[in-house]
Amino acid sequence: MSDDPSAQPRKPARKQATPAELRPADPALSDVKFLTVAEVASVMRVSKMTVYRMVHAGELPAVRVGRSFRVPEKAVHDYLRDAFIEAG
């Protein structure tokens, strides 16, 4: 112990992640492109509130990241393809 009362105790060094720990558990997840709610709204040409309603209703799958949502791009394309109707 040091005689200097202002000396701070050292924090333990952080463990560095190995390359294996940095890789996603599922290789397919590294290929997924996620869109923000604003990007989904732009693609679908609807309001952000409509996208939030769709996510909360379970019509559009999403991942929660902190306080925001991310929607897989494929889910948006699948939703639009399934919602397409033929007129006339």
Phi, psi and omega per residue, in radians:
M1 nan 2.529 -3.108
S2 -1.496 2.683 3.071
D3 -1.366 -0.230 -3.105
D4 -1.426 1.974 -3.112
P5 -1.178 -0.339 -3.126
S6 -1.491 -0.084 -3.134
A7 -1.199 2.264 3.136
Q8 -1.537 2.472 3.048
P9 -1.156 2.518 -3.136
R10 -1.301 2.423 3.043
K11 -1.427 2.532 3.093
P12 -1.147 2.524 3.134
A13 -1.162 2.511 3.099
R14 -1.269 2.514 3.102
K15 -1.341 2.281 3.108
Q16 -1.355 2.406 3.114
A17 -1.287 2.458 3.072
T18 -1.455 2.787 3.123
P19 -0.973 -0.605 3.121
A20 -1.138 -0.606 3.136
E21 -1.308 -0.407 -3.137
L22 -1.419 -0.389 3.130
R23 -1.279 2.488 3.072
P24 -1.122 2.621 -3.139
A25 -1.104 -0.659 -3.135
D26 -1.920 1.993 -3.102
P27 -0.992 -0.509 -3.139
A28 -1.144 -0.477 -3.137
L29 -1.168 -0.473 -3.140
S30 -1.237 -0.302 3.137
D31 -1.617 -0.149 -3.094
V32 -1.334 2.299 3.053
K33 -1.800 2.202 -3.134
F34 -1.790 2.504 3.110
L35 -1.995 2.590 3.038
T36 -1.349 2.914 3.103
V37 -1.045 -0.713 3.126
A38 -1.100 -0.700 3.114
E39 -1.159 -0.707 3.101
V40 -1.101 -0.770 3.133
A41 -1.049 -0.696 3.133
S42 -1.156 -0.773 3.137
V43 -1.098 -0.744 -3.089
M44 -1.500 -0.169 -3.114
R45 1.005 0.846 3.065
V46 -2.291 3.058 3.115
S47 -1.384 2.815 3.073
K48 -1.081 -0.624 3.137
M49 -1.079 -0.642 3.091
T50 -1.097 -0.721 3.120
V51 -1.126 -0.784 3.102
Y52 -1.024 -0.747 3.121
R53 -1.079 -0.734 3.136
M54 -1.117 -0.705 3.125
V55 -1.140 -0.844 -3.105
H56 -1.172 -0.500 3.119
A57 -1.413 -0.170 -3.138
G58 1.500 0.119 3.135
E59 -1.320 -0.447 -3.100
L60 -2.304 2.049 -3.131
P61 -1.196 2.537 3.136
A62 -2.622 2.791 3.082
V63 -1.979 2.333 3.108
R64 -1.561 2.206 3.111
V65 -2.139 1.829 -3.048
G66 1.119 -2.101 3.141
R67 -1.795 0.121 -3.113
S68 -2.102 2.964 -3.139
F69 -1.985 2.600 2.989
R70 -2.225 2.365 -3.081
V71 -1.981 2.255 3.085
P72 -1.074 2.331 -3.117
E73 -0.991 -0.678 3.135
K74 -1.076 -0.614 3.138
A75 -1.132 -0.635 3.103
V76 -1.162 -0.808 3.131
H77 -1.108 -0.718 3.108
D78 -1.096 -0.753 -3.140
Y79 -1.073 -0.817 -3.114
L80 -1.139 -0.708 3.116
R81 -1.090 -0.758 -3.111
D82 -1.274 -0.456 -3.112
A83 -1.495 -0.176 -3.096
F84 -1.140 2.300 3.079
I85 -2.159 2.652 3.097
E86 -1.644 2.211 3.138
A87 -1.597 2.556 2.969
G88 1.442 nan nan
